[in-house]
Amino acid sequence: MGKFNNYPHVFTPLKVGNMTVKNRIQFSPVVSAHAHTLTGEITIDLIEFVGAQARSGAGIVTIGATPVDYDRARDFYGSMSVVHDYDVQALKLIADEAHRYGAKLSVELTHAGRVAHPALLNGKPALAPSVIPGLDDGRNVVEIRYEEMQEVICHFVDAVRRCKEAGFDMVMIHGAHGNLLSSFLSPVFNRRTDRYGGSLENRMRFPLELLKAVRESVGDKLRIEYRISGYEYMEGCPTVHDVVAFFKEAQHFIDLANISGGLLIDHKYVVYTIPGYCMPHLLNVEYAAEIKKHLDIPVAVVGGITTIDEAEEILAAGKADIVAMAKSLIADQELVTKAQRGKAAEIRPCLRCLHCLNGPHIGSPTRCAVNPQAGREVKYRFIPKAGAKKKVMVIGGGPAGMMAAQTAVSRGHEVVMYEQSDKLGGRLYESSAMECKDGFRRYLQWDINTTLNSGARVILNRKATPALIEAEKPDIVILAVGAKHIQPPIEEIGLPHVVSVSDADLKKVPIGQRVVVCGGGLSGTECALELAREGRQVTLVDILPQEKLCLDTFELNRFILMKMLAESDIGTYYMNRIKKITALGVEIAGKDGNTRLLEADTVITAFGLARNVAVVEELAEVVPETYLVGDCNRVGNIASANTDAFNIAVEI
């Protein structure tokens, strides 16, 4: 297979126990929330989502966060049920779907322990090795008794048996992120005084007893993977040497070690488990590499790995035997197949925006910011051809316009796109400005290239007018004309040293050393952080309290942005009103009415966006079948722009 591509290590088969995996890519566990919200019953939506994972080309597909009992083990709504013998028949359907595409199927079996969802405990307390003062105050957590530990082992053994009967190839026992098994290994969370606490030998006893029981129950008929955090990022947590010591014993019962990171205890640790765009890439690779040196079984690694090139780099360096990723395989559900066939340049990049977690976080199915078909495979696995070919005129070449054009072409329509500037991309350029947003910049280039090569006729440097629409004679018009900057009635806002956040992000204007950013939303905060990184003296002002800002990004991204802000030298003035802008800077007033002057060489306005109502009204009256998509329909983000545009274009 390597002769078609530049990824020889990725496409080298691997033996895991007595099973041969076709390549070194694992679809990492992700909770898609496609099972029944409360019962976990398997649905056609879940089967099709797993099928999409298998069609990606990944060698192993792992279904995420599947509890071994439904009383005390659940941490998510919509997680799959393996707790009843009658689940086996539906589980067989999932196994058949994955096997159709040559993937090996696994499932992450977990007992959430103290990180169980409180609403899913059925009135019972959560189980933990020990109750920790401070951490567990006010929470319904109890120390697990020996009899309950044996019950947990039985639950795992029964769940594994059902998976084997259903034709699964492997199970992943989840011992990471602060769940029950993970907590036993940690001296922070395990303060028992019996034979299951104290020394490392004692702390690893319960997970090892569980693994031994699981292995004895299935023999060599099912492969076993164990997931662990290479580092939890909490003071006093297990060291990598502790993890090595555990795996040296565990490898007698398992076939594959899986190295993750972080804890689901607090956002400051969760960001290492679920890294967003502000977090480093390849978070756990060095931990995996160290652990691999000491083991006789293969090692998989996950965490901040977003491209097939990163996977090849890790494997070529011998730092892991398998690379696990999830978000990138949702963004492009043919990622591995494209790479294998020499079409890596066509892979749609992942933004690392974590939009795919917004739904499952509250119990609704996963969706992707850049791939509107992901998670909707039952209805949109294929884009259907239209019953009649029509001429579609798309006005605006931002993300919504590009998605509309690509989708309409796929439907078989004749598409012409007009963009008044000299390039496609719209506000994707400024949203990609922050140094850490490399995924956004790669997506921007992919989106442009895909649109230009889609078959649509793209016309740049031409502003659309009613006369132009009439001349084109389209059957359908899709308006994707974006939004405009809000300019509040602030005195002297038109001074020459006052610039928009867009112009600042795009380096269209010189920026002085002393900068005041007016507006602490997402665009203002990211702009302030980037300017501070470049060495400028930055002050950020907003009339709202900090807790009400940047709510339009996933909460883990917001947490990191606020942490970066707190650790920077940026001055912040929340709950302050901007009275006026002068040649010297910005005059602000606090809640108490007291005013102060923030001196500035450059003042950046980041007051948000508003719909281009005048433009929409002018252009929407020419053709009866006219649709609005993106920010001109509702001001949002890349996810809403792409989803709006797809939902319209796929139906015309």
N, C-alpha and C positions, 0 to 999 in steps of 0.2 A: 504493500500500500504506500510505502514511503516514496516511491518513484513519482507520484503525482504531486508531491508537496514538499515543504521544507521542515517537516515535523517528524523526523524519524523516531524520536523517543516517544512522542505522544502515541504513535501508531504501532508501537511494538507490543504484542500481546503479553499478558502477565498471568502467571499462575497464582491464584489465591486459594490456599488449601489445595483441594483436588479439582478446582474449577479454573478454567481458562477464560480470561476476560479479553475481549477483542482489542481494547486500547486502554490507555491510562487515564481516561477522563471519567470522573464520577459525578453524577448529578447529585449535589449535596442535599441533605434533607431540608425541605422547606414546607412549612404548613401552608397549604393553599386554601384551606377552609372550604373545600368542595364537598366534603362529606356532610351528612345531615348535621345541622348546627348543634343539636343536643344529643342525639342518639349515636352519631358517628356512622350511621348506615351508609354504605357505599352507594354512590350515585353514578349515573352515566357521565355527569360532569367530571367526577374524579377519575373515572376510567379513561376518559378522553384526555384529561390533563396529564395523566401518567403516560398515556400513549404519545403525547407530544414530547414529553421528556425523552422517551425512548427513541422517537424519530429524530431527535437532535443529533444522534450518532454516539451519544455517551455509552461507554462500556458498561457502566453500572448506573442504575437509577435507584435512588433511595427515597422512599416516602417518609415525610418528616413527622416528628413529635407525635408518635402513636402511643397512647397510654396503655399500660398493661392491666389497669382496672379503671372503672368509671366512677368510683367513689372518691378516691383520694389522689389519683395519679395525674389528672389532667391539668395542663397549663394553657390550652387553647380551646375555644369553641371550634366546631367543625373538624376536629381531628378524627381520623379513621378508627373504627372499632375493630379490635381483634380479641374482644373479651368473651365472646360467645362462640360455641361450637357451630352455631348456624351462620356465623360470619364467613365460614370457610368457602361456601359456594360463591359468594360475591368476590372474595379474595382471589379465587381462581380466575375470575374474569379479568381482574387487573393483571395477574401474572401472564395470562394468555396475551393480553394487549402489549405488554412490555416485550415478551418473547417474540412477537411478530416481527420486531425490528432488530433482533439480535442482541438486545440488551439483557444483562443480568439484573434481576429485581431483588431489592433489599428494602427493609423498613427499619426506621429508627424507633426502637422500643424504649419507652421511658417511664420512670416514676418521678413526677415533678418534685415530690417532697415539699420543702418549705416554699418553693416557687410555684406551687399549684395555684391555679386561678381561684380566688376565694369564692366566687359564685358557683364554681363547679365541684365543691367539696361535699355537697349534699348534707350540709349541716354538721359535718364531722371535722375534727381538727386536722390540720396538715401534719405530716410525719417528718421528723428530722432526727438526726443522731443525738442532738442536744438542743435544748432551748437556750438561745443566746440573748442575754440581757442587752438591751439597746436595740439590737436588730429585730428581735421578735416581740418587743413591747407592743401591746395593743393588738397583736395578731393571734389567731387561734392556731397555735403550733404546740405540739406535744412531742416529748421524747419517745421514739419508737421502742416498743418492748420486743423482747426476743421472739415471742410468739408472733408478733406482727411482722418481724423480719422474715420469719419462715413463710408466712403468708405471702409476702412480697416475692420471695423466691418462687413459690408455687405459681403466682400470677405470671411471672416471666416465663417459666417453663411451659405453662399452658399456652401462652401467646406464641411462643416459638414453635410449639407443636402445631398449632393451627396454621402458622405461616408455612411450615414444611408440608403439611397436608395440602395446602393450596398451590404448591409448586413454586414458592419463592426460592431463590437461589442462595440468599444470605439474609442474616439479620444483623442490625447494628444495635448493640446494647449501649444506651446513652449514659455515660458516666461523666458528663462535663457540665459546665455552666451553673454549678451550684445546686443541681437537682439532688435527689436522695443519695444515689451512689457516689456522686461527686463530693457531697458533703461529708460522707464517711471518711474519705481520704484526706480531708483538710483539717489541720490542727486548729484552724480558725472556727470551724463549724462543728467539729467533733471534740467534745470535752468529756466524753464518757470515762468512767472509771472501771468498766468491766473489760472483758477480753476483746472488745471491739473498739476500744479507745486508748489513747496514750501514745504508745510507740507507733512508728510507721508500720511495723509488722502487724500490730493490732488494728490499726486504722484501715489497712487494706484487706483485712480478713473477710468482712462481709461481702464486698464486691467480688473477691476471689471465690468465696463459697457459692455465690450466685452463678458465676461463670462456670464453675465446675459442675453445678447441677444442670445448667443449660446444655453443656457439652455432653454430659452423660445421657441426657434425654434424647439427643438427636444423633449422637455418634458423628460419623463423617458424612452424613446425608445432607447437612446444611452448613454453610460457612458462617462463621461468627466474626463480626467486627466489633471493636470496642472504641468508643469515642471518649476523648478526655481533653481537658484544657492543658496545653503545654505550659501555659502560664495564665494565672487568673487575674493578675495585676492588682491584687489586694495584699497589703502588708501581712506577712505571716502565712501566706498561702503556700501550697506545696511547691517545692522547687523542681526544676527540670530533672534533678538527680532523684527526687522522690518519684517522679513520673517514670523514669527509667527503671527504678527498683520495682515499681508496681508491674510494669510491662514484662520485666524479666520473669516474674512469676505468672502473670496472666497469659503469656504466650504459649503456655502449655495447654490452654483451653481455647484460644482464639486463633484466627487466621490472618487478621488484618488489624493494625493499629491506626486510629484516625485522630489526628492532632488538630484541635480547634483552639479557642482561647476565650478568656473573659468569664464573666458571671452574669446571670440574669437576676442579680440582687439589687443593683442600683445603676442608673444611667452611666455613671463614670466607669463602670466595668462592662456594661452591655455594649458600649460602642466598640469594644474589642471583639465581641461575639458577632455583632452585626455592623461591620464598618461601612460608613457612608462616604461621601465624596471628600470630606475633609480629613479622613484617616489615611495613614500610609498604606501602600500596597504590600502584599506578601507578608502579612503580619506574623504568621506562625511558622514561616519556612525555616528559620534558623533553629527553632525549637524542634521541629520535625527532624532536621538534619542531625542534631545532636542525639535525639532518641534513636534514630535509625542506626547509628553507629553501634549500638549495643544490643540490637535485636536480631533474631533469626527469621522474623516474619516481615512481610511488606508493610510499609508505612504510607498512609495517605495524609495529605495536608489540605486544609481549607483556611480561608480568611483573606479577603482583599486580593484575590486572584481573579482578574477580569478578562484576560485575553489568552488566546491560544499560544501566543508568543511567550507570555509569562509562564505558561504551563510547560512549554518546551524547554525554557531556560532552567526551570526547577528540576525537571527530570534529567536533562543533560548534565547538570552539575551533581547529580546523584544525591540530591537533598531529600527526595521522596520518591516513592514508587508509583503513586497515584496522585493526581491533582483533582481536588473536588471544588466545584463551583456551582452556583445556582442562579444568581441574578442575571449573569451574562447568558445563560442558557434559556432564560425566559425572554430576555430582550431579543435574542435571535434563536428561534427554536430549530434552526438547522446549523447551528454553529460548528459542531464537530464534523458534520457531513461536508459543509462548505470547505473547511480546512483540509479535510482528507482529499477532496477533489481538486485542490489547487485554487480554490476561490476564496481565500481568506480575506481578500480585499473587499468582498461583498458582505462580510459579516457586519450586522447592525450592532454598534457598540452599546454597552450598558452605561448609564449615567452615574450609577451608584447613588441615585437619588432616594432609594428606599421606598419609592411609591408602591412597590409590590407588597409592602407590609401594611399599608394603610388599611386594606380590607381585612386580612386575617387578624390584625390587631384588635378588631372589634367583632370578628366572627363572620365577615362576609368574604366572598371569594377574591383571590388575588387578581390584580390587574397590573399592567405594565405601562409606564409613561411613554415608551417609544414603540411598543408593539401592541396595538389595540386588539389583536386577535388572541393574545396570550390570556389564558384563563377563561376564554370564551369559545373553546374548541368545538363544543357541540353545535353552535350556530355558525361560527366563522372559521372552522378549520381551513376551508377554502373560500376564496372570494369568488362568488358565483358570477358568471357572465350575465350581462343584462339581456332582457328579452328583446330590446330594440336599441340599436346603436344611436347615440345622440351626440350632439356637439356641446361640450361643456367648457365654459369660459371661467377660469379661476383667476381672480384678481387679488394679488398679494402673494409674495414669495417667501413668507416666513414659514415657521413649522406647520401651522394649520394649512396654509396654501399648498405646501409641498406634499403633505399627507393626502389632501384632497385630490391633488393631481395624480399621485402614484396610484391611489385606490381607484379613481375613475378610469384610468388607463387599464388597470387590471380587470375592470368590468367590461372592457371592450369599447369604451367610448372614445371619440375624438376629443382630445383635450388641448386647449390653448391657454397658456398662463401669461399674465402680464404683471411685471414688477417694475415699479417706477424708479428704483435705484439701479446701480450697475452690477448688482450681484444678488443672488438668493441668500436666504438665511434669516432675514428679519432680526428680531431681538435675540436670536440664539448667539449672536456675536457677543453682546454685552453680558448675557447670562453665563457665558463661558470664560469671562475675563479673569476670574480668580485663579491663581496659579494651581491650586489643588484640583481644579475642575477639568482635568485632562480628558475624562470621559465625555464631558459636554463638547469639548473641542473636536474629539474624534467623531462624535455623533453628528455635529454640524457638518463636517466634511463629507461624511457618509450620506447624510440627507441630501446635500447639494448634488453629489455625484449620482445618487440614485434617481433623483428627479430629472437631472439632465439626460440620463440614459434610459428613462422610463418609456420614451415614445411620445411624451407630451411636447408640444411646440412651445418653447419658452422664449418670451420676448422681454428683454431688459431695457432699462432706460426709457420706459414709455408709461406715462401716467394714464390710467383708465379714466374715461369720461363717458357720459351717456351717449355721445355721438360715436365713440369708438365701439361701445357695446352694440349699438345699432348696426354699425358697419360689419362687425363680426358675425351677426345673425346667429347667436348661440340659442340652443334649445333651453339650456340651463345656465345660470350664473351662480358661482359660489364666491361670495365676498369674504376675503380673508385679509382685510385691510388693517388689522391690528388696532392699537390703541395709542393715545397721545399722553404726554406727560401732564399731570395735574399741576397747574400753576396757581397757587392761592394768591389772594390780593394782599401781598406783602409789599410794603413800601420799598422802592428801589430794587426790586427783584431783577430788573433789567440791566443792572450795572455790568460793565465788561468783565469783571472778575467773578461773575456768577455764571456757573455752567451746569448743564444737566448731568445727571448720573450716567446717562448713556455716553455723552461725549467724554466724560472722565474715564469711564471703563474702556472706551475704545481709543483712548489717547489721541483724540482729535484736537485737543487743546492743551496748552502747557498748564501744568499744575504746580502751584507754588509750594513752599516748604510748610507753611502753616495753613491747614485745611480745616474748614468746618463743613461737616456733612449734615444737611438739614433733612431729617427723615431717617428713622431707625428701623424701618422694615427690612425685608430680606435684601433688596438691592442696595439700600443705604449701608447696612451692616457689612455686607460683603465688600462693597467699595471701600469703606473705612478700613477694614482689615487688610485689604490689598495695598492700600496707600501706606498704611503703617508698616507693613512688611517691607515696602520699598524705602523706608527710612524717614517718612514724613511725620510731622507733628499733627495729629488728627484729633478732632473733637466731634462727637456725635450728639445730635439734639433731636428729641421727639416730644410731642405733647402727651403721648401715651406712656403709661408705666411699662417697664421692660417686659413684664410677664404677658403683656398683650401684643407683643411684637414678634414678627417672624413665625407666626403660626401657620403660614402657608407652606411650610416644609415639614417633613416628617420629624417627629419629636427628637429622635436621636441626632439628626443633623442640626436641629436647633440647639440641642444641648451642647454640642461641640462648638458651634458658632459662639454661643454665650460664654463658653469656657475660654475660647481663644480671645474673646473680647476682654474678659476679666484678667487674663494673663498678659494682655498687651499694655502699652502705654497710652491707649486711646482714652481721652477724657469723655465721660458720658454725662449728659444732662437730660434725664427722662422727666416727664411731667413738667416740661418747660415749653412755653409758647414763644414762637419767633415773632417779635414785634416788628422789627425792620432790619434791613440789610443796608449797611453803609460802606463807604470806601475803606473803612478800617476793619470791618468784620460784621458780626451778627449780634444784634441786641436781642436778648431773651428775657423772659419774665417767668419766675417760678409761681407756684400755687399761692405763695404768700404775697405776690405782687411785686416783690423786689426784682430789680432788673440788673443785668450785667452785660458787658460787652465782651464777646469772644473774638479776639483779634484773628484775622485771617488774610492770607494772600489770595486764597481761592475759596469760594463758597460753592458747594455742590448741592443742588436741589434734587431730592429723592423723595418726593411727596406721593409717589405711586402713579398709577395709570388710570385713564378713563376711556370709555368707548368713543370711537370716532363717529359720533352720531351724525354730524353734518355730512361727512363723506358717505356714510351708509345710506342716509336718506336720499342723497343725490343719485347713487348708483342702483338702488334697490327698486326703482320704479320703472325700469326699462323693460325687463323680461318678467313675465308673470311668475315663472318658477325660479325664484332667487332665494338662496340660502345664506345664512350668516354662520361663520365658523371662527373659532379662536377668540382672540381678545375683542374683536368687534362685536361678538355675540355676548360674551361674558369675560371680563378680565380674569385671567387665571394663570396657569403655568404651562409647561411643556406637555404635561400629562393631559390637561383639559383641552389644550389646543389640538393635540393629536387625536384624542378620543372624539371630540366634536366633529372634526373633519372626517374621520373614518366613518362614524355613524351616519353622517349625511351621504358621503360619496358611495358607500357600499350598498345603499338602497336606491340610488337613482339609475 
